[in-house]
Amino acid sequence: MVLALASVIRPLSVAAVYAMLSAARPTRLLTAYVATGFVVSTGIGIVLVILLGIAAGPRAPEQVRAVIPFVLGAVSLSYAAGLLSGWVQAPVPDRTRATPGPDSSSWLGRQLAHLSPRRAALAGVLTHKPGSSTLPR
């Protein structure tokens, strides 16, 4: 239940953590990921809040925010209709492989196979947006 709730809040962060947990030595990777993400996120947050006086970014009007779920739903239904009608071809998974995940010949597969603490730190910077879940609504 906790993992499901975490996935809903920050799915990109959870995906990065899962990728690091699948490595042979995840402790170094996770330490670099969390520490770097925290330092950069905290630094950016301090700069924005204290030095610039920005507590929250600009907000879209209520009408625009209300339309976004409908647009996303329409896109999802259109994709599903395209799959059913044959206009869109679904990706075919390779069932002959013994292990799930990206193929080691793909760019993502190579990145995950050779995950280093430096790359984990970069993922920490890219997936930690300062204050996104703690700002008042």
C-alpha positions as CSV (number, residue, x, y, z in Angstrom):
1,M,0.0,0.0,0.0
2,V,2.8,2.4,0.9
3,L,4.6,1.7,-2.5
4,A,1.3,2.3,-4.4
5,L,0.7,5.6,-2.6
6,A,4.3,6.7,-3.3
7,S,3.9,5.8,-6.9
8,V,0.8,8.0,-7.2
9,I,2.5,11.0,-5.7
10,R,5.9,10.9,-7.5
11,P,6.0,8.1,-10.2
12,L,9.2,9.2,-11.7
13,S,11.0,9.1,-8.4
14,V,9.7,5.6,-7.7
15,A,10.8,4.4,-11.1
16,A,14.3,5.7,-10.5
17,V,14.4,4.0,-7.1
18,Y,13.2,0.7,-8.5
19,A,15.8,0.8,-11.2
20,M,18.5,1.4,-8.6
21,L,17.2,-1.4,-6.4
22,S,17.6,-3.8,-9.3
23,A,21.4,-3.0,-9.4
24,A,24.0,-5.3,-7.8
25,R,25.0,-2.7,-5.2
26,P,22.0,-0.4,-4.7
27,T,23.2,1.2,-1.4
28,R,25.8,3.5,-3.1
29,L,23.4,4.4,-5.8
30,L,20.5,5.2,-3.5
31,T,22.7,7.3,-1.2
32,A,23.9,9.4,-4.1
33,Y,20.4,9.7,-5.5
34,V,18.8,10.8,-2.2
35,A,21.7,13.0,-1.0
36,T,22.1,14.9,-4.3
37,G,18.4,15.3,-4.8
38,F,18.0,16.7,-1.3
39,V,20.9,19.1,-1.6
40,V,19.8,20.5,-4.9
41,S,16.1,20.6,-4.1
42,T,16.8,22.3,-0.7
43,G,19.2,24.8,-2.4
44,I,16.8,25.8,-5.1
45,G,14.0,26.0,-2.5
46,I,16.0,28.3,-0.3
47,V,17.0,30.6,-3.2
48,L,13.4,30.8,-4.4
49,V,11.7,31.4,-1.1
50,I,14.2,33.5,0.8
51,L,16.2,35.4,-1.8
52,L,13.4,35.9,-4.4
53,G,10.4,35.9,-2.2
54,I,8.5,33.4,-4.4
55,A,6.4,31.1,-2.3
56,A,4.4,29.5,-5.1
57,G,4.6,29.6,-8.9
58,P,2.0,31.2,-11.1
59,R,-1.3,29.2,-11.1
60,A,-3.4,28.6,-14.1
61,P,-7.0,29.9,-14.1
62,E,-9.6,27.5,-12.7
63,Q,-11.2,27.0,-16.1
64,V,-7.8,25.8,-17.6
65,R,-7.2,23.5,-14.6
66,A,-10.7,22.0,-14.9
67,V,-10.2,21.2,-18.6
68,I,-6.9,19.3,-18.2
69,P,-8.4,16.0,-16.9
70,F,-10.9,16.0,-19.7
71,V,-8.3,16.6,-22.4
72,L,-6.1,13.8,-20.9
73,G,-9.1,11.5,-20.8
74,A,-10.0,12.3,-24.4
75,V,-6.4,11.5,-25.5
76,S,-6.5,8.2,-23.6
77,L,-9.9,7.2,-25.1
78,S,-8.7,8.2,-28.6
79,Y,-5.6,6.0,-28.2
80,A,-7.7,3.1,-26.9
81,A,-10.1,3.6,-29.9
82,G,-7.1,3.6,-32.2
83,L,-5.9,0.4,-30.8
84,L,-9.3,-1.3,-31.1
85,S,-9.7,-0.1,-34.7
86,G,-6.2,-1.0,-35.8
87,W,-5.1,2.5,-36.6
88,V,-2.5,2.4,-33.9
89,Q,-0.2,-0.6,-33.4
90,A,0.4,-1.7,-29.8
91,P,4.1,-2.5,-29.0
92,V,4.7,-6.2,-29.0
93,P,6.6,-7.4,-26.0
94,D,9.4,-10.0,-26.5
95,R,8.2,-13.0,-24.5
96,T,11.3,-15.0,-25.3
97,R,13.5,-13.0,-22.9
98,A,14.2,-14.5,-19.5
99,T,14.3,-11.2,-17.7
100,P,11.8,-8.3,-17.9
101,G,12.8,-4.8,-18.5
102,P,14.6,-2.9,-21.3
103,D,16.8,-4.9,-23.7
104,S,20.5,-4.5,-23.0
105,S,21.0,-3.4,-26.6
106,S,18.7,-0.4,-26.2
107,W,19.9,3.0,-24.9
108,L,17.9,2.7,-21.7
109,G,19.0,-0.9,-21.1
110,R,22.7,0.2,-21.4
111,Q,22.2,3.1,-19.0
112,L,20.6,0.8,-16.4
113,A,23.2,-1.9,-16.8
114,H,26.0,0.5,-16.1
115,L,24.3,2.7,-13.5
116,S,26.9,4.6,-11.5
117,P,26.6,6.8,-8.4
118,R,27.2,9.9,-10.7
119,R,24.2,8.9,-12.9
120,A,22.1,8.1,-9.8
121,A,23.0,11.6,-8.5
122,L,21.9,13.1,-11.8
123,A,18.6,11.2,-11.5
124,G,18.2,12.6,-8.0
125,V,18.6,16.2,-9.4
126,L,16.1,15.6,-12.2
127,T,13.4,13.9,-10.2
128,H,13.4,16.1,-7.1
129,K,11.4,19.3,-7.7
130,P,11.6,21.6,-4.7
131,G,8.5,22.0,-2.7
132,S,6.1,20.6,-5.2
133,S,4.1,18.5,-2.8
134,T,4.4,20.7,0.3
135,L,3.1,24.0,-1.1
136,P,-0.3,25.1,0.2
137,R,-3.1,24.9,-2.4
